[in-house]
Amino acid sequence: MEQTRLNNLADKEDLLKQAQDIASRPVSGESQREIKHLRTQWKEIGQVPKKYSDRIWKDFNTACDSCFPKREDD
């Protein structure tokens, strides 16, 4: 069980790196589609060890959110 969670962590770290790479590019429809796809993949991966869960989710979510800038009227 723990090995599965560690494997999931490695998979999610890979998705985090991809999201951060996408976030470093200018925002576009393509980058937003890529982020949506990464979010779908993220959901399909199982749990990670609890001590890493909050940190990796926060980092991933921050990268993803940067590809969807808030509008001025929000």
TAGI-V903466 format. One record per residue. N is the residue number from 1. RES is the residue in one small letter. SS is DSSP state (@ for helix, = for strand, . for the rest). PHI is phi in degrees with one decimal (none if undefined). Layout:
# TAGI-V903466
N_RES_SS_PHI + N_RES_SS_PHI
This chain:
# TAGI-V903466
1_m_._none + 2_e_@_-65.3 + 3_q_@_-64.2 + 4_t_@_-61.8 + 5_r_@_-65.2 + 6_l_@_-67.7 + 7_n_@_-63.8 + 8_n_@_-61.9 + 9_l_@_-60.8 + 10_a_@_-61.3 + 11_d_@_-63.6 + 12_k_@_-70.7 + 13_e_@_-64.2 + 14_d_@_-64.3 + 15_l_@_-63.4 + 16_l_@_-60.8 + 17_k_@_-61.7 + 18_q_@_-62.9 + 19_a_@_-63.7 + 20_q_@_-65.8 + 21_d_@_-64.4 + 22_i_@_-62.9 + 23_a_@_-65.1 + 24_s_._-79.5 + 25_r_._-93.8 + 26_p_._-60.7 + 27_v_._-66.9 + 28_s_._-151.0 + 29_g_@_-60.9 + 30_e_@_-65.0 + 31_s_@_-64.0 + 32_q_@_-66.9 + 33_r_@_-64.4 + 34_e_@_-62.7 + 35_i_@_-63.5 + 36_k_@_-59.1 + 37_h_@_-66.0 + 38_l_@_-62.6 + 39_r_@_-63.2 + 40_t_@_-63.9 + 41_q_@_-61.7 + 42_w_@_-57.3 + 43_k_@_-64.9 + 44_e_@_-77.5 + 45_i_._-80.4 + 46_g_._-74.1 + 47_q_._-68.8 + 48_v_._-113.8 + 49_p_._-53.7 + 50_k_@_-53.3 + 51_k_@_-67.2 + 52_y_@_-105.0 + 53_s_@_-56.9 + 54_d_@_-64.7 + 55_r_@_-63.4 + 56_i_@_-69.7 + 57_w_@_-64.7 + 58_k_@_-61.2 + 59_d_@_-64.2 + 60_f_@_-65.2 + 61_n_@_-64.0 + 62_t_@_-62.2 + 63_a_@_-62.5 + 64_c_@_-64.4 + 65_d_@_-62.3 + 66_s_._-68.6 + 67_c_._-87.5 + 68_f_._-128.4 + 69_p_._-59.6 + 70_k_._-69.4 + 71_r_._-80.6 + 72_e_._-60.4 + 73_d_._-87.8 + 74_d_._-81.0
